[in-house]
């Protein structure tokens, strides 16, 4: 981000690659060609992950599937190899949030996105700096930066528990009237389930308001403008 911020307003486009140098440099001219065709963001996508270990491929697959399940729209097998135009960089500078999940921001930064596929080169030296712990941290950052699905899940779970508890309480009360319940059982069970369901439902409702605050605090721009056309010029052309 420091590099992208530094070159904003100083270049026509910028290309970033991973520090492990496994990204295919032969894909960079293809990315420039896509930019010349009109794409403002060009994503480098790994055509395969054969160079990665089985564990790395497995965790990466689970990562993308989990992110999609949580409502985060990511391009699978895209890391940090990308081209961003001057317009995209200018739009990115308007996102002032601190916990920035750059991979998920691409569709918000600009709508003209293209992809270039390439094969990942084997690692020449060293080892991956992204073990499972960091992968989970990245996934959690992505979910909490873009999705309020976990809060919605709490709301739905609370509503379901409250509904089931209410139905269960009715059956327990009917059992008391018929004399089929153990003495003292209903007086303990009914308040316990109703109170537990009501608490979960209340937490879910509070979560909805927290989700609204979360979205507002991020202060993301409502819209992004690439170009303002002079209406007088349009009238003259007409």
N, C-alpha and C positions, 0 to 999 in steps of 0.2 A: 504493500500500500504506500510505503514511503516513496518507492520508485515511481509508481503510477501517479502519485500526487505531484512529484517533482517535474515530470514530463508533460503534465496537463497544460495545454496552451503553448507548448514548445515543439510539437511534432504533428505530423499528419496522421500517424498511427504508431502503435507500440505493440511489440510482441513479447510475451513473457513465457519462459519455459521453466521446468523443474530444475532444481539445483543438482540433481543426480545425473544429469546429462543423458538420460535414457530416451528423451524425446527425439524423434527423427528430424534432424535439421533439414532434410530434403522436403519436409512438409511445409516449411516456411514460405517458399515461393508460391505454393498452391494457396496458402492462406492469403498472401498478398493479391493473388489473382481474384480470389473470391471478394476481397475488399474492393478491388477495382470494378467488379461487376455490380457493386452496390451494397454489399453487406457491411454493416457498421461493427459487428462483432463476429469473429470467426473462431470457432471452438475446435481445438485439436482433440480428436477422439481416438482412443486406442482401439485398433481393429481387433486385437486379441490380447490376452494377458498370459501368453505362454511363457514369457520370461519370468513371471511371478511364481512364487511357491503356491502349493495347493491351499495352504492356510490363508495366504494373501488373497487368492482368487475367491475363496469362500467368504471371507469377511467382507470383501468388496461387494460381492453379490448381495449379501445380507444388508449391507449398508444402503445400497440404492433401493432395494425393495422396501426396507424399513422407512426410508425417507419418503418414498412415494405413498406408502400407507399412511404416513402422517401429514400428507398434503403438501410436501415440499417438492416442487417440480425441478428435477435435476436431469441433465444429460448424462446418461450412463457412460462410465469409463472416460469421463473428462475430468482432468485435474486442474492444472494451472497453465497449460500450454494454450494460449489464446492470443488473438489479435484484437485490439480495441482501437477504434478510430478516435479522432480528436473529439467528435460529437459524443461518443460513448464515454470518453474520459471526462468530458465536461459534465455529462449527466451523472456520472459516478461521484463526482466531487460534491454533489448536492445531497448525497446520503450521509448524514452526519452521525449515524449511530456508531458506537464504540465497538460493540461485539458484532463485527461485520462478517457475514458469511458470503464471501465473494462468489462462490460457485452458484449459489441460489439467486444472486442478484441479477444475473445476466438477462433474463426475460424482462426484468423491470427497468434495466438501464436503457435497453433499446430493443425494438421489435424486429429489426432486420438482422437476423442471426443465421449464419451458415456454419457448416461443419466440414472438417477435413479429417479423413481417417488415415492413420499411419500405424506401423508396427513398432512396438516398443523394443528398443535395443537392450541386450543383456547388461546388467550392472557390471562395470569394469572393476570397481573397488568399493570397499565399505559395505554397509548394510543399511536396510531401510530404517529411517528415523520415525516411521509411523507404525509402531506396534499396536496391538489390540487396544491398549489403554488409550492411546491418542486417537485411534479410529473411533472409539466410543465417545470420547470427548468431542470430536469433530461432529459426529452424528447428533449428539445432544445439543451442541451449539447451533447446528442447522435447524433442528426441530424447534428449539426455543426462540430462534431468531425469525422464523417464518410461519410458524403454525401455532394455533391455539387448540389443536385437536386434543392434546392431553387434558386441558381444562374442560372441553366439551365431553370427553369420555367420563370425567368425574360427574358432570351434570347428568348425563344419561344413566350412569350407574346409580347415582343417588335417587333419581326418579324411579328406576326399576325396583330398587330395594324398598323404597317407600310404598310403591304400589303392591308389591308382593307381601310386605309386612302388613299392610292394611287388609288385604284379602285373608291372610293368615290369622289376623286378629279377629276378623268376623267369624271364621270357622271356630276359633278358640272360644269366643263368646257364646256361640251356639252350643258348643260342647258343655260349657258351664250351665247353661239353661236346661240342658237335657240331663245333667248330672253324670255325663260320661267322662268328665275331666278330673284329674287328680286334684285334691284340695290344695289351694295355694299356687297351683301350676299356672293357671290363666292370669292370676293377678301379678305374677312375675313376668311371664312370657309376653303378654300383650303390651305393657308399657315398654319393655325392653326393645322389642322389634319396632314398635312405632317410633320410639325415641331415636333408635339407631337409623331408621330410614329417614326421619325428619332431619337429623343432623347431616346425613350425606346429601340430601336434597338441598339443604341450606348452604353447605360447602360448595355444591355445584353452582348455585345461584350467585354466590359471592365470586366464584371463579369466572363467571361470565362477565361481571363488572371488572374484575382484574384483567381479563383479556382485553376489554375495551381500553382500559388505562394503558396496557402494554402496547397496543397499536398506536395510541395517541402519543405516548412518550417517545416512540421511535422517530416521530416527526419526519416521515418520509415524504418527499414531494408528491403533491396530488397529481401533477402532470409534468411532462418533460417536452420542451419545444426545441426542435432542431433548426427550424427556419421560419421566419416571418416574411411573408410575401406582401409586397406593396399592392394594395387594391387598385391604385391608380394605374400601375403598370398593367394589371390584368385587364382593366377597362380599355386601355390604349391598344393592347394586343387584340382584344375582341373587335 
